[in-house]
Amino acid sequence: MKIRIWVALVSLSLAFGLAACGQKTSDRQAAAPSRTNPVSSKPETSFEGTILFQSDEDGDNDIYRLTAEGVRKLTDNTWSDEYPRWSPDGLTIAFIANPHGNDDIFLMNADGSNLTAVLDSPADETEPAWLPGGTALAFTRGDTLWQIELKTKSIRRVFPGFSRAHGLSDFSPDGEQVIFTGKRFAGWDVFLGYVSEGRWAALTSGGKGCRPRFSKNGTKIAFVSAKADGKGDIWVMKADGTEKTRLTSRDGTYDYYPSWSGDGTRIVFSSGTVHSWKEGQWSLFLVDAETKKVTPLFSAFQRAVFPDWH
């Protein structure tokens, strides 16, 4: 009896970690695409650059682009478009879509034009991340991290020796390091991998850290931790894992999906009222990396998640 109870508790812990920090699942339906159209909603505070995000404002997930002038819808169809990531030069967007039923990675121009499939396979490929130079992408397939060269379409495992589930990657500006979310025995932690050496090290412990993102100069890492409040806050640390600092202290919300501004002074993140990004209200906020001041950015949509700032 004690063994069965222990197994059940471990299963619950893993399920919680998967929903919070691991790979996501969706119920989605394919249909013919239609053309993009502008939306008039504007941000609640000023900022420089462009922030991509996804929202199910029209009933299914689409990709949107937010600037100081307002928000524009980049995809418009009845399947689901998710998890947008800017290319290093800001000219191309990688994202996930499932027009054929399974998750595949697509590319499009910054204005939503020139849609191109990266892979056409029966497997689910999710969570794209650009390598410096924009010639390759990392992605998650089968709960492991892979890399594809866009020109040759050659594919390889990034860390063949990492035996547990891992994904949600982000590369340092020089491409020598990659941070990712990896599964512990119970829960998730942030890992730093050395690509050319094929080795890695955990930067957090306790099974409550995930979704790391490098600052644009590669000196700092923003990540999510549930260590303080059991829900999730935005934290930062140095690129070597030292000097961990909690930025958001909003115990009534789930603060997730950080992405840095170009100058490294602010971080955009999504904040929700319930644990799942598919439920409740999720809005975009900014947090100052020095003062820790949190400012509302965009709350016109019910669910705005997975921001990426260029």
For each residue, the residues with C-beta under 8 A, 3 or more apart:
1: 4 5
2: 5 6
3: 6 7
4: 1 7 8
5: 1 2 8 9
6: 2 3 9 10
7: 3 4 10 11
8: 4 5 11 12
9: 5 6 12 13
10: 6 7 13 14 185 186
11: 7 8 14 15
12: 8 9 15 16
13: 9 10 16 17 186 187 207
14: 10 11 17 18 183 186 187
15: 11 12 18 19
16: 12 13 19 20 187
17: 13 14 20 21 22 183 186 187 188 207 210
18: 14 15 21 22 23
19: 15 16 22 275 276
20: 16 17 188 210 224 226 232 256 275
21: 17 18 168 181 187 188 209 210 211 224
22: 17 18 19 143 165 167 168 181 183 188 210
23: 18 126 127 140 143 165 167 168
24: 82 126 277
25:
26: 61 80 82 98 103 278
27:
28: 60 61 79 80 98
29: 60 78 79
30: 78 79 98 99 100 101
31: 77 78 79
32: 77 78
33: 75 76 77 99 115
34: 76 77
35: 76
36: 72 73 74 75 76 111 112
37: 73 76
38: 70 72 73
39: 64 70 71 72 73
40: 70
41: 70 71 298 300 301
42: 68 69 70 71
43: 46 47 66 67 68 70 71 297 298
44: 295 296 297 298 299
45: 286 295 296 297
46: 43 68
47: 43 51 68 261 266 268 286 297
48: 68 261 262
49: 67 261 262 309 310
50: 65 66 67 86 90 110 309 310
51: 47 65 66 67 259 268 284 297 307 308 309 310
52: 63 64 65 66 74 84 85 86 93 307 308 310
53: 63 64 66 84 270 284 298 304 305 306 307 308
54: 61 62 63 64 81 82 83 84 95 304 305 306
55: 61 62 64 301 302 303 304 305
56: 59 60 61 62 278 302 303
57: 62 301 302 303
58: 62 76
59: 56 78
60: 28 29 56 77 78 79 80
61: 26 28 54 55 56 80 81 82
62: 54 55 56 57 58 73 74 75 76 77 81
63: 52 53 54 73 74 75 81 82 84 93 95 112
64: 39 52 53 54 55 71 72 73 74 301 304
65: 50 51 52 71 72 74 110
66: 43 50 51 52 53 70 71 284 297 298
67: 43 49 50 51 70 71 72
68: 42 43 46 47 48
69: 42
70: 38 39 40 41 42 43 66 67
71: 39 41 42 43 64 65 66 67 298 300
72: 36 38 39 64 65 67
73: 36 37 38 39 62 63 64 76 112
74: 36 52 62 63 64 65 93 108 111 112
75: 33 36 62 63 81 95 97 108 112
76: 33 34 35 36 37 58 62 73
77: 31 32 33 34 60 62 81 99
78: 29 30 31 32 59 60
79: 28 29 30 31 60 97 98 99
80: 26 28 60 61 96 97 98
81: 54 61 62 63 75 77 84 95 96 97 106
82: 24 26 54 61 63 95 96 97 306
83: 54 95 96 126 127 128 306
84: 52 53 54 63 81 93 94 95 306 308
85: 52 93 94 95 128 129 130 308
86: 50 52 90 92 93 130 308 309 310
87: 90 91 92 93 94 130 134
88: 130 132 133 134
89: 92 134
90: 50 86 87 110 310
91: 87 109 110
92: 86 87 89 107 108 109 110 134
93: 52 63 74 84 85 86 87 107 108 109 110
94: 84 85 87 105 106 107 118 128 130 137
95: 54 63 75 81 82 83 84 85 105 106 108 128
96: 80 81 82 83 103 104 105 106 125 126 127 128
97: 75 79 80 81 82 103 104 106
98: 26 28 30 79 80 101 102 103 104
99: 30 33 77 79 104
100: 30 104
101: 30 98
102: 98 121 122 123 124
103: 26 96 97 98 124 125 126
104: 96 97 98 99 100 117 118 119 120 121 125
105: 94 95 96 117 118 119 125 126 128 137 139
106: 81 94 95 96 97 115 116 117 118
107: 92 93 94 114 115 116 118
108: 74 75 92 93 95 112 113 114 115 116
109: 91 92 93 112 113 114
110: 50 65 90 91 92 93
111: 36 74
112: 36 63 73 74 75 108 109
113: 108 109
114: 107 108 109
115: 33 106 107 108
116: 106 107 108
117: 104 105 106 120
118: 94 104 105 106 107 125 128 137 148 150
119: 104 105 125 148 153
120: 104 117
121: 102 104 125
122: 102
123: 102 141 142
124: 102 103 141 142
125: 96 103 104 105 118 119 121 128 139 140 141 146
126: 23 24 83 96 103 105 139 140 141 167
127: 23 83 96 139 140 167 168 169
128: 83 85 94 95 96 105 118 125 137 138 139
129: 85 137 138 139 169 170 171 178
130: 85 86 87 88 94 134 136 137 138 171
131: 134 135 136 137 138 147 171 175
132: 88 171 172 173 174 175
133: 88 136 175
134: 87 88 89 92 130 131
135: 131 149 150 151
136: 130 131 133 147 148 149 150
137: 94 105 118 128 129 130 131 147 148 150
138: 128 129 130 131 145 146 147 158 169 171 178
139: 105 125 126 127 128 129 145 146 147 148
140: 23 125 126 127 143 144 145 146 166 167 168 169
141: 123 124 125 126 144 146
142: 123 124
143: 22 23 140 165 166 167
144: 140 141 157 162 165 166 167
145: 138 139 140 157 158 159 162 166 167 169 178 180
146: 125 138 139 140 141 155 156 157 158
147: 131 136 137 138 139 155 156 157 158
148: 118 119 136 137 139 153 154 155
149: 135 136 152 153 154
150: 118 135 136 137 153
151: 135
152: 149
153: 119 148 149 150
154: 148 149
155: 146 147 148
156: 146 147
157: 144 145 146 147 160
158: 138 145 146 147 169 178 193 195
159: 145 162 166 193 198 200
160: 157 198
161: 198
162: 144 145 159 166 182 193 200
163:
164: 182 183 184
165: 22 23 143 144 182 183
166: 140 143 144 145 159 162 180 181 182 183 191
167: 22 23 126 127 140 143 144 145 180 181
168: 21 22 23 127 140 180 181 210 211 212
169: 127 129 138 140 145 158 178 179 180
170: 129 178 179 180 212 213 214
171: 129 130 131 132 138 175 177 178 214
172: 132 175 176 177 178 179 214 218 239
173: 132 214 216 217 218
174: 132 177 218
175: 131 132 133 171 172 195
176: 172 194 195 196
177: 171 172 174 192 193 194 195 218 239
178: 129 138 145 158 169 170 171 172 192 193 195
179: 169 170 172 190 191 192 193 203 212 213 214 221
180: 145 166 167 168 169 170 190 191 193 212
181: 21 22 166 167 168 188 189 190 191 209 210 211 212
182: 162 164 165 166 188 189 190 191 200 202
183: 14 17 22 164 165 166 187 188
184: 164 187 188 189 202 207
185: 10 207
186: 10 13 14 17 207
187: 13 14 16 17 21 183 184 206 207 208
188: 17 20 21 22 181 182 183 184 207 208 209 210
189: 181 182 184 202 203 204 205 206 207 208 209 210
190: 179 180 181 182 202 203 204 209 210 212 221 223 241
191: 166 179 180 181 182 200 201 202 203
192: 177 178 179 200 201 203 239 240 241
193: 158 159 162 177 178 179 180 199 200
194: 176 177 197 198 199 200
195: 158 175 176 177 178 198
196: 176
197: 194
198: 159 160 161 194 195
199: 193 194
200: 159 162 182 191 192 193 194
201: 191 192 241
202: 182 184 189 190 191 205
203: 179 189 190 191 192 209 212 221 237 241
204: 189 190 208 209 223 225 241 244
205: 189 202 209
206: 187 189 209 227
207: 13 17 184 185 186 187 188 189
208: 187 188 189 204 225 226 227
209: 21 181 188 189 190 203 204 205 206 212 223 224 225 226 227 235
210: 17 20 21 22 168 181 188 189 190 223 224 225
211: 21 168 181 223 224 256 257 258
212: 168 170 179 180 181 190 203 209 221 222 223
213: 170 179 221 222 223 258 259 260
214: 170 171 172 173 179 218 220 221 239 260
215: 218 219 220 221 222 260 264
216: 173 260 261 262 263 264
217: 173 264
218: 172 173 174 177 214 215 239
219: 215 238 239 264
220: 214 215 236 237 238 239 260 264 289
221: 179 190 203 212 213 214 215 236 237 238 239 241
222: 212 213 215 234 235 236 247 258 259 260 267
223: 190 204 209 210 211 212 213 234 235 236 237 258
224: 20 21 209 210 211 232 233 234 235 255 256 257 258
225: 204 208 209 210 228 232 233 235 244 246
226: 20 208 209 229 230 231 232 233
227: 206 208 209
228: 225 233 246 249
229: 226 232 233 249 251
230: 226
231: 226 251 253 254 255 275
232: 20 224 225 226 229 254 255 256
233: 224 225 226 228 229 246 247 248 249 250 255
234: 222 223 224 246 247 248 255 258 267 269 287
235: 209 222 223 224 225 244 245 246 247
236: 220 221 222 223 244 245 247 267 289
237: 203 220 221 223 241 242 243 244 245
238: 219 220 221 241 242 243
239: 172 177 192 214 218 219 220 221
240: 192
241: 190 192 201 203 204 221 237 238 244
242: 237 238
243: 237 238
244: 204 225 235 236 237 241
245: 235 236 237
246: 225 228 233 234 235 249
247: 222 233 234 235 236 267 287 289 292
248: 233 234 255 269 271 287 292 294
249: 228 229 233 246 292
250: 233 253 255 271 294
251: 229 231
252:
253: 231 250 271 272 273
254: 231 232 271 272 273 274 275
255: 224 231 232 233 234 248 250 269 270 271 285
256: 20 211 224 232 269 270 271 272 277 305
257: 211 224 269 270 305 306 307
258: 211 213 222 223 224 234 267 268 269
259: 51 213 222 267 268 269 307 308 309
260: 213 214 215 216 220 222 264 266 267 309
261: 47 48 49 216 264 265 266 267 268 309
262: 48 49 216 309 310
263: 216 266
264: 215 216 217 219 220 260 261 289
265: 261 288 289 290
266: 47 260 261 263 286 287 288 289
267: 222 234 236 247 258 259 260 261 286 287 289
268: 47 51 258 259 261 284 285 286 297 307 309
269: 234 248 255 256 257 258 259 284 285 286 287 307
270: 53 255 256 257 277 282 283 284 285 304 305 306 307
271: 248 250 253 254 255 256 282 283 284 285
272: 253 254 256 275 276 277 280 281 282 303 305
273: 253 254 280 281 282
274: 254 279 280
275: 19 20 231 254 272
276: 19 272 279 280
277: 24 256 270 272 282 303 305 306
278: 26 56 303
279: 274 276
280: 272 273 274 276 303
281: 272 273 299 302 303
282: 270 271 272 273 277 302 303 304 305
283: 270 271 296 297 298 299 301 304
284: 51 53 66 268 269 270 271 296 297 298 299 304 307
285: 255 268 269 270 271 294 295 296 297
286: 45 47 266 267 268 269 294 295 297
287: 234 247 248 266 267 269 292 293 294 295
288: 265 266 291 292 293 295
289: 220 236 247 264 265 266 267
290: 265
291: 288
292: 247 248 249 287 288
293: 287 288
294: 248 250 285 286 287
295: 44 45 285 286 287 288
296: 44 45 283 284 285 299
297: 43 44 45 47 51 66 268 283 284 285 286
298: 41 43 44 53 66 71 283 284 301 304
299: 44 281 283 284 296 304
300: 41 71
301: 41 55 57 64 283 298 304
302: 55 56 57 281 282
303: 55 56 57 272 277 278 280 281 282
304: 53 54 55 64 270 282 283 284 298 299 301 307
305: 53 54 55 256 257 270 272 277 282
306: 53 54 82 83 84 257 270 277
307: 51 52 53 257 259 268 269 270 284 304
308: 51 52 53 84 85 86 259
309: 49 50 51 86 259 260 261 262 268
310: 49 50 51 52 86 90 262
